[in-house]
Amino acid sequence: MADDLVFYTNPMSRGRIVRWMLEEVGQPYRAEILDYGTTMKAAAYLAINPMGKVPTLRHGDTVVTEVAAICAYLADVFPDAGLAPPPGDRARGAYYRWLFFAAGPLEAAVSNQALGFTVPAGRERMMGYGCYADVMNAVERAVSQGDFLAGDRFSAADVYLGSHLGFGMQFGTIEKKPAFEAYWARLAARPAAVRARQIDDALIAEAEKAKRG
């Protein structure tokens, strides 16, 4: 069908965030599981995403890459799912703010911190995120002001920023602050989040079993 949703992913990737988003949207989709270094770098997939990485979403003739962009796209294309404040709603400001804060300052700060890179004193203005501590303080304040980032409604911004916090705390790249843990616990208990984890965890288990023969 012209409007088929095709989701290119690997269960051990940021594709887990998009899987959750798709489960929240509730529309039928087909997942294509790609392997690092082989099918992810094959000519057929490079024609879709020249970066040779996942996730990628294809919706008919439209191709969207980058997790934040995919989340925003799905929220807008399927408004009945209620995953973004409607145009004109003032909560849309907070929605955009935290969705793109997570895609920019948060991911960059956490990645650099994990790699052992610290912004030299006095050079913070050169970095889009300033310093790691400032980013964490901003996120802590954001998730402490209510149940969700965009007012009283769950949105794609929560899917994306919340996933970063969940992964970061799981792998030790983000401190387990009480505000982070409480916020993530609310999100992780959502039925769509549970379904998404079960699907990807089952795929990982199948791959491990296949390796063992």
C-alpha positions, 0 to 999 in steps of 0.5 A: 500500500502507498501509505505503508509504514516500514521501520528499519531497525536493530533491537540493540539501537536507538530504534527501540525509541522509534519502536515505542513511538510506533506502538504509541501511534497504534498504526500497522507497521512492518519492521525490517531488522538489519544487522550492523556491518552487513545489511545495514551497509548494503547497497539496498539500504544505503539507497534509503539511508546513505548513513547506513545506520538505523533507525529509518522510517519509510512512509509511502514515498517519504523517508525520515531518519534521526530519531527525534525527527521520526518521533515528531513526524509520526506525532504530526502525521497521526494526530489522533494518537494525541502525541503532540499538542495541537497547533496553536496550543501553547504547550507546543512550545514546551513540546518542541523545546524538550524534544530538540533539547534531548536531540541536541544538548542532552545527547551531545553532553551525555555522549561526550561525558561517556567518552571522557571529554570534559569542556575546558573551563572558560570554553563552554560558549563554544559548545551548544550544551555548555557543560554536562552539569548544566544540561543535567540540571535543566533536565532535572528541573524539567521533569520535576515540574509535572508528570510530563514535559508538555503540560499535563499530557504525554507526548513524543517529547516524553518518548524521546527525552525519557528514553535517553534518561532510561538508557543513560541510567541503565548503562551508567552514563546518567546519574540515577537522580530521584526525579529522573527515576520517578519520571522514567518509572511513569513512562516505562509502565505505559502499555506501549512502552512495555510492548515495545520492550517485549518485542525488541527483547524477544528479537535479541533473545532470538539472535542470541539463540541463533548464534549458539546454534 
